[in-house]
């Protein structure tokens, strides 16, 4: 997994590196996440860039859009943003988040969180992989790599995740 990002073209690697640096500058960390990591492991040619920021993802997305000369679309209620580059590529940037429920059956309130709380919101273990674009460190709290290698799809929260 240490050479995983080498599968991306140089432009996308640069975007991820910039995103990671911008997060660190703001006191946070950036992670390539979910389907992006899964698709790289599977060797897919077209990889969407999904990035989770431990910290303020909206500010990092704004910095990234400025730095790339791209456009920014924010979704404040969900703590997500989309950076669209000049050539039409997309980078989805999300603040690591968790859900708070004021009452059962009510829609959740989205609040900033950490990697593990963000993971709890995800669907399948193979989408629960996080990779730091600066250090190469991979976080796999739910055995997603094992399931991907074994061609198994399991919902996060199954008894033997951790």
HELIX and SHEET records of a PDB file:
HELIX    1   1 UNK A    4  UNK A    7  5                                   4    
HELIX    2   2 UNK A   10  UNK A   25  1                                  16    
HELIX    3   3 UNK A   35  UNK A   41  1                                   7    
HELIX    4   4 UNK A   57  UNK A   68  1                                  12    
HELIX    5   5 UNK A   76  UNK A   78  5                                   3    
HELIX    6   6 UNK A  115  UNK A  120  1                                   6    
HELIX    7   7 UNK A  125  UNK A  127  5                                   3    
HELIX    8   8 UNK A  144  UNK A  149  1                                   6    
SHEET    1   A 7 UNK A  71  UNK A  75  0                                        
SHEET    2   A 7 UNK A  80  UNK A  84 -1                                        
SHEET    3   A 7 UNK A  90  UNK A  95 -1                                        
SHEET    4   A 7 UNK A  49  UNK A  54  1                                        
SHEET    5   A 7 UNK A  29  UNK A  33 -1                                        
SHEET    6   A 7 UNK A 129  UNK A 131 -1                                        
SHEET    7   A 7 UNK A 138  UNK A 140 -1                                        
SHEET    1   B 2 UNK A  97  UNK A 100  0                                        
SHEET    2   B 2 UNK A 109  UNK A 112 -1                                        
END                                                                             
